[in-house]
Every structure is written in structure tokens, then in C-alpha cells.
């Protein structure tokens, strides 16, 4: 075997002593193969699922995958890559002076071209590794290996005799590959059927990305030259392969990728600390005893009232699956960052109970602002790397740093790394990126596939996101994952769509499930053999009637809020827009001397997190229940565990109104009816009268801004109002199978608005309804275009791949993110650190961000010369993407020191004055 293969460098660096060092390409490729081997040993589920469904030997498939992973960087044999460090130019290419004239080439593109080009000698080797496949199918598999930088690669602009590749590169690449394969796991490669190409390509892409990040980390794989002790290349490589395998095992352990062993399932009360769980709800008891299909992917849907303990029931069921060896972890996907934060705090207290006492399971909060959440930021962020030595890492923009640094942040820091952590709570958006053509999509998919995916608040998503979630469930089923979906108000049609998508992922044809029961609460299980619907019972204390009354004006609503609060009640007023919430808060503040809070999305992150904590402390389960008023937007209607005596709300779609009503008299075990200051649970809805002759603008006189939030669907809002006001109540009760409707019962309310036999609407609203249904259809079509098509596999998809930040996980008004700043002491300070010494500049600036609709704020005016210099100095350590964020510089108001003023530019380019305070947020 020729020694010249060691002349090709794979990694290079300048040492602390200023010396140029290199790591041979052959060694790096073995590093990555060893990591792939260890990852598969720890997390074999995806490959096992593919092998079992395709009827091929899993051990033989694993050996082939490891060999393919080794080839991931073969494109570094190209002249255009080796020339990047002329001093390391291989002797096989001739004099090093030639390196100065070689244009650069992307090594991932070069690698795919070397492996698939018609006249390339490596093509025959690829055919040997993947026997029986056509050129197109083989290229899709090799695409997954070479596209290990987060997206598929394009070789269209590389031609025959391309000087960036060179004829000698192909010959040397073949010699290198043959040498590597001589020491890697042997065995006859299985014939992979066409049906396995798509899932294998996605799995292989995720595995190779992860293996490359681990194998690129110099903590575990130090730069090393050939020892020179061996007479043959094979012996040198065999010795290094044995060393690489040992290091890969160490890397897996220290990176937190070795799964923690599950504790035996011992019931829900062993999972959650007392006094949170004193008595099981019917749903929670059902989760403990539910008969589940044999070890196979399954979808479980829990439909039950807010306050029924759905989250605990879902985690209980997830632990049963983990303890049964059907999964290694769990990820809970929520609609907003606020709900994800609250869920993370709850999980952090109890998640270790799912695992053996001596295990070290990882937990992760997964959204873009997670490092700003105190509960997450204070988790340990160091990991041992040797006797008495520790290293810590800061998060950077992945596109701006090397694979080694990227690995250090994502993996080595990593007991808390996103979808590779065993337990996670985060936004649904982060999970949806696994089925969109976003960079590193395949890694997200790899991490999710080994977990029970729990989707909370399933009713909360629009048509666009609904289509994305269906795709996510299909992908998850394809890779053998189980999922649990939670909702209090899921229309039958949406439930059927979720079930059909999951069953399609189980290998069925386009399914067409139709519910056979109207029971509520309801547990539904979908599996390979079909669908089972199991009626359940309501929790004691949730069976009640919420009286619903209408307020014909905002003034009438304000009077009701004040009257209740003065009578000792905890009151929530929910407005549909931030501007309306600000107006209501100001009006109530003038009349009420007691405690009042304002909570909406237009606060800087530091203030929003503080307010969120204050809201939970004041109106949460363990609060002391002093009288008070919370004025809020939709930020409180989902997942936050709040309990009010009286709720007033703007009109909204019926499912959201039911959710809001779920915050009434929520914790009857803590605060029973006799201790409440009101005789019964009551919700007042601000709305115009839903008259039988209503036109498209029927609501505008009372709630003119509601159309900004809920679009132009005047028919949906009219139908919600009509059905609810006619009933005069929301009835939560146990409903048996096919039991007749009762006025105000939850299932009947939902189906009267969303079902196949919806409540009739006035003729004047039919055009608006048709327009709204057309928009829904268009939104689903757009989502269908944006999501990946599973059967196409890991492919360029017409070049649609983008960075995470540019792929839309949800539609709606575009927003502008601002960073708030103040000047002091000749410097520019972030709003979050305006009164304190700045210890962590990056965190301070991130905590000072606030988002606004782009139509209201597209940016800020160009700063004056003096301020511009201060801004440039503040931005010196920001990443490239952070420097694109507009900075709103605030000055104190002369009359009110709590208020600060600034200027923004609206969507039409006009300058607009704004104010900011930590009490009211950003106001126009």
C-alpha cells in the first residue's frame, strides 16, 4: 500500500508556539468512522428501523454506514483544497510552488464529484460499497455523506479535468479509500432496496454531521503524525484505528451522547416531586395503565380539559416507553418561548427521576433565547476534559466558526445540547426545522428520532403550521419514533389529519381515519394495526359550568374588571393586541390602587422574563391569592399554569376562548369554591352582538383591531360568538360515547364552529368565509412546498436550502428585532445593564432585544456621527448576524424618569417616536 496517502492533510492549525501543525487526512477519516461506529452502538434505533422495514441485515448495514462515513472528507484530496495551506502541499502533486496557482474548491462538492463522476476511478469503489443501486439512488446516499456541513451539495459546476480537482487527486483518493477500507469493519455489503434509500439518506446525513463534529474536536482527537514504526501502511492505519475507537468511546461519554440508563417505571408519583402530585387525575391514571401495542411506533392523543394534568400524563407515558426500551429520551414541543420556559422549569425539577440514580441524563431548553433564561443559564456549563482540567465554551453563530469550535459548543458543552440531549423542552419551531430544507436539518432529525416527541397545545397552530406538524409526525414515524399529542380543544378534522400523517409514516397508504365517537375526554392510539379510541373521565373539580356573558363595549368590560378586583378577586383581562392591552392597562391603573401587571410580547427580553416570573408568582398555583389585575395578550392562554377568579377577554376563535376559560378556577384542590371571592366561575367576552344580519365588519365598532390578529375571518369569529352566547356557558363534563349534545359542552362548541356540520352563518359573511378558507388552502399549499418530501430523501430540492433564520416555520406579519441601548459614561450600554456593571456583554445585549411588527418598525434612523462611533465600538465583538440588528438608542424623558424615548423608521420609511419603560414595554 503506497505511503503517499499520509501526505494529504485533513486538519491544520497554528500552535500556541506559532508552529504549523497538521493531522493527516487518513487519520481524520478514521476518527470520524470511529465516532460513527460509537454513535450507532449507542443509538441504533434509526438503522434498526430502516433494516427491519427493508428486510436487510442490520449488522451488515451498520458496517456499510461506517465505511461510508469514513469517506465523508475524500474531497480533501482535491488540489483546490490541499492548496489552501501551500506549506502542506502533498509531494504526490509535485512542487509546492504549484499550490500558489490552484483556485480553491469546496471539499464536500469535490468529494461527491469524485465518488459519482462517470470517469472517476472512485465510482467503481462506490458501486462496490452500494451494490445493486442505480446511479441516481447511489448518488442520493453519497450526497448524504458528502453533504456533512449541514446541507446537500451541488457538483454541477465541476467538470472533467477541472484544475481544482486534478487527475492525480482521483488516483490518490482511490488509494486512500482502499487503505482505509482495509482496516474498517468488513463484511459483504447488503443490497439496499429502493424503499430504503430515502430514510437511509436522511439518517446517514445526520449521523455523518454528528460524527464529523466529534471527530474534528482536538480534545479527543489530537493532531498526530504517522509513527513510522510500521513497515506497512495497513499496520500504521490498524494501530491508529484501534486508538481512534478508544477515543471515540471517550468522546461519546464526555460529550454526553451515551444514553443514561432508564429507571424502572414505578408510577407517576415517583416521577414528580410532592406536593405537585397528591392524587392522580383520571388521565394520569390512564397513562400509568394504558395498554400499548407491542414495541413499535405509536401516536397517542390526549384530549382533556386544561388542568387535567396532561403534561404529567404525557411524561409518564414517555417514561414507560423509555423504560421499555422503545426510546432513549423525550422532547416536549410548545407554541411559544414563554410556554417552553415554564415547561423547562417544571421538567428540570423532576426529569432525573426517569433515569437511574447514578446516571447523568442531559436536559436542554431549545429556543433561540434559551441562554437568557435564568433557570437554563445557571445550569453547569463546564465538562471535565482531564484530571483537574475543565473547559467552558460560549455559543457562537455556527456559520462563522470552524467544525472544531462548532463541535465544542454543540457537543462538548453538551450535556445540554439541543436534540442530542436526552430530555428537552422548546418551541415547536425548533422541531419543525427538522423537516424543512434548513441547514443541519438532518442532525435535528437524528436527535429527535430517538425520542418520544410530545406536541403540546396542538390546537394552537394555523393551517401552515398544521401541515408542517403533519410532516413532522410522518418523518418521526418513518424513523421508528413515538409521539404524544396534547390538546383541550382539538377539532375532529385536525385530529384525523395528525393520525393520517403518522400512519402514512408507518408505511401505510394515504390513510383516511374517521372518528367513531364523540366522547370527551378521549385517548386515541394510532399504530400499525389501526386506531383505538378510549373514552376517559374528567378530573374531580374540573367538572363545572363557566358562565359566559357578553360585554358590548371595552368600557363595560373595564367596569367589570374593577368591580371584581375591588371585591378581592384575581382578574385577567385578555386583549387581542398589544396596543389595546396598553390602553386598558392605563385606564385601569387610573382607577385601581391595588396590584396590577401588564404582560405582552413587546417587552425587552430581560423585562419580559421578569414579568413572566411575577405573573406566575402572583397568579400561579402556589400564590397567596391577593386581589389583583393582570392585563395581557395571548401570551397567557397556553401552558402557563395560572388561576384566576374572573376572566374578561376580547372575542377570539372558540378553541382559544375555551383555553382562556381554562384559567378560571383552575386549582380547586388548592383554592376550593368557598374560599373564592366570587360565587361561580365566570368569563366575560367583549364582542358586538352576533346578529343574524351581520356583515363583514360586524365586530369593528367594538374590537376594530382584532382583524390584525385573526385576519379577515369575520365568519369564524361570528360563529364563535353566536355559538357561545347562545349556549351562555362552557360546560366541562365527562361525555360518553355518542352522547347527545348539551348546550355549551366543549366538544359540541368546537364542532359547531369547525366541524363538517358547522353552524350556519349570515349570507353577508359567506364571501368572507370563502376568502378565509381559500387563504387556509393557500397556506397549506405553501407549507407543502416548503417542507421536505420524505420520498425524495436528502436532496438539494431545487436549491431551496437556507440557514435556520431564513426558513419560515410559521407565517404572519414579518417582525423587526431591535436592541435597546442607552448612553452613559461615554459608552453605549445595553438596556438590560443600564444600571449595573456589565459582566457579560453578549448576554446583556441579547437580553435587550424586543420584536415589533415590520409594518410598525422597519429599522432605526442612521445615527449621528458621535453616536455612530459609540455604536461601532459596542458592536466590535458582535457576530456578523448580530451587527445587522438595528439598535434603538433611548434617552430619558425629562418629565418622567421611568420613561425613555427614541425614534424608529416605519415600513414606509417615516420616522416615528417611541417610548419604552420596563412597566409598559415599547409604545408608539
C-alpha positions, 0 to 999 in steps of 0.5 A: 500500500503506497505511503503517499496517502499520509501526505494529504492533510485533513486538519491544520492549525497554528500552535500556541508556539506559532508552529504549523501543525497538521493531522493527516487526512487518513487519520481524520477519516478514521476518527470520524468512522470511529465516532460513527461506529460509537454513535450507532452502538449507542443509538441504533434505533434509526438503522434498526428501523430502516433494516427491519422495514427493508428486510436487510441485515442490520449488522451488515448495514451498520458496517456499510454506514461506517465505511461510508462515513469514513469517506465523508472528507475524500474531497480533501484530496482535491488540489483546490483544497490541499492548496489552501495551506501551500506549506502542506502541499502533498509531494504526490502533486509535485512542487509546492510552488504549484499550490500558489496557482490552484483556485480553491474548491469546496471539499464536500462538492469535490468529494461527491464529484469524485465518488459519482463522476462517470470517469472517476476511478472512485465510482467503481469503489462506490458501486462496490460499497452500494451494490445493486443501486442505480446511479441516481439512488447511489448518488442520493446516499453519497450526497448524504455523506458528502453533504456533512456541513449541514446541507446537500451539495451541488457538483454541477459546476465541476467538470472533467479535468477541472484544475481544482480537482486534478487527475492525480487527486482521483488516483490518490483518493482511490488509494486512500479509500482502499487503505482505509477500507482495509482496516474498517469493519468488513463484511459483504455489503447488503443490497439496499432496496429502493424503499430504503434509500430515502430514510437511509439518506436522511439518517446517514446525513445526520449521523455523518454531521454528528460524527464529523463534529466529534471527530474534528474536536482536538480534545479527543482527537489530537493532531498526530503524525504517522509513527513510522514504526510500521513497515506497512501502511495497513499496520500504521492505519490498524494501530491508529484505528484501534486508538481512534475507537478508544477515543471515540468511546471517550468522546461519546461519554464526555460529550454526553451522547451515551444514553443514561440508563432508564429507571424502572417505571414505578408510577407517576408519583415517583416521577414528580416531586410532592406536593405537585402530585397528591392524587392522580387525575383520571388521565394520569391514571390512564397513562400509568395503565394504558395498554400499548401495542407491542414495541413499535411506533405509536401516536397517542392523543390526549384530549382533556380539559386544561388542568387535567394534568396532561403534561404529567400524563404525557411524561409518564407515558414517555417514561414507560416507553423509555423504560421499555426500551422503545426510546432513549429520551423525550422532547416536549414541543410548545407554541411559544418561548414563554410556554417552553420556559415554564415547561423547562422549569417544571421538567428540570425539577423532576426529569432525573427521576426517569433515569437511574440514580447514578446516571447523568441524563442531559436536559436542554431548553431549545429556543433561540433565547434559551441562554437568557433564561435564568433557570437554563443559564445557571445550569453547569456549563463546564465538562471535565476534559482531564484530571483537574482540567475543565473547559467552558465554551460560549455559543457562537453563530455556527456559520462563522466558526470552524467544525472544531469550535462548532463541535465544542459548543454543540457537543462538548458543552453538551450535556445540554445540547439541543436534540442530542440531549436526552430530555428537552423542552422548546418551541415547536419551531425548533422541531419543525426545522427538522423537516424543512430544507434548513441547514443541519436539518438532518442532525435535528432529525437524528436527535429527535428520532430517538425520542418520544416527541410530545406536541403540546397545545396542538390546537394552537397552530394555523393551517401552515403550521398544521401541515408542517406538524403533519410532516413532522409526525410522518418523518418521526414515524418513518424513523421508528419514533413515538409521539404524544399529542396534547390538546383541550380543544382539538377539532375532529378534522385536525385530529384525523389529519395528525393520525393520517400523517403518522400512519402514512409514516408507518408505511401505510397508504394515504390513510383516511381515519374517521372518528367513531365517537364523540366522547370527551375526554378521549385517548386515541392510539394510532399504530400499525394495526389501526386506531383505538379510541378510549373514552376517559373521565374528567378530573374531580373539580374540573367538572363545572359550568363557566358562565359566559356573558357578553360585554358590548363595549371595552368600557363595560368590560373595564367596569367589570374588571374593577368591580371584581378586583375591588371585591378581592378577586384575581382578574385577567383581562385578555386583549387581542393586541398589544396596543389595546392591552396598553390602553386598558392597562392605563385606564385601569391603573387610573382607577385601581390602587391595588396590584396590577401587571401588564404582560405582552410580547413587546417587552425587552427580553430581560423585562419580559422574563421578569414579568413572566416570573411575577405573573406566575408568582402572583397568579400561579398555583402556589400564590397567596391569592391577593386581589389583583389585575393582570392585563395581557395578550395571548401570551397567557392562554397556553401552558402557563399554569395560572388561576384566576377568579374572573376572566374578561377577554376580547372575542377570539376563535372558540378553541382559544376562548375555551383555553382562556376559560381554562384559567378560571378556577383552575386549582380547586384542590388548592383554592376550593369554591368557598374560599373564592371571592366570587360565587361561580366561575365566570368569563366575560367576552367583549364582542358586538352582538352576533346578529343574524344580519351581520356583515363583514365588519360586524365586530369593528365598532367594538374590537376594530383591531382584532382583524390584525390578529385573526385576519379577515375571518369575520365568519369564524369569529361570528360563529364563535360568538353566536355559538357561545352566547347562545349556549351562555356557558362552557360546560366541562363534563365527562361525555360518553360515547355518542352522547347527545349534545348539551348546550355549551359542552366543549366538544359540541362548541368546537364542532359547531364552529369547525366541524363538517356540520358547522353552524350556519352563518349570515349570507353577508359573511359567506364571501368572507368565509370563502376568502378565509378558507381559500387563504387556509388552502393557500397556506397549506399549499405553501407549507407543502412546498416548503417542507421536505418530501420524505420520498425524495430523501436528502436532496438539494430540492431545487436549491431551496436550502437556507440557514435556520433564520431564513426558513419560515416555520410559521407565517404572519406579519414579518417582525423587526428585532431591535436592541435597546441601548442607552448612553452613559459614561461615554459608552453605549450600554445595553438596556438590560445593564443600564444600571449595573456593571456589565459582566457579560456583554453578549448576554446583556445585549441579547437580553435587550432585544424586543420584536415589533411588527415590520409594518410598525418598525422597519429599522432605526434612523442612521445615527449621528456621527458621535453616536455612530462611533459609540455604536461601532465600538459596542458592536466590535465583538458582535457576530456578523448576524448580530451587527445587522440588528438595528439598535434603538438608542433611548434617552430619558424623558425629562418629565418622567424618569421611568420613561425613555424615548427614541425614534424608529423608521416605519415600513414606509420609511417615516420616522416615528417616536417611541417610548419604552419603560420596563412597566409598559414595554415599547409604545408608539 
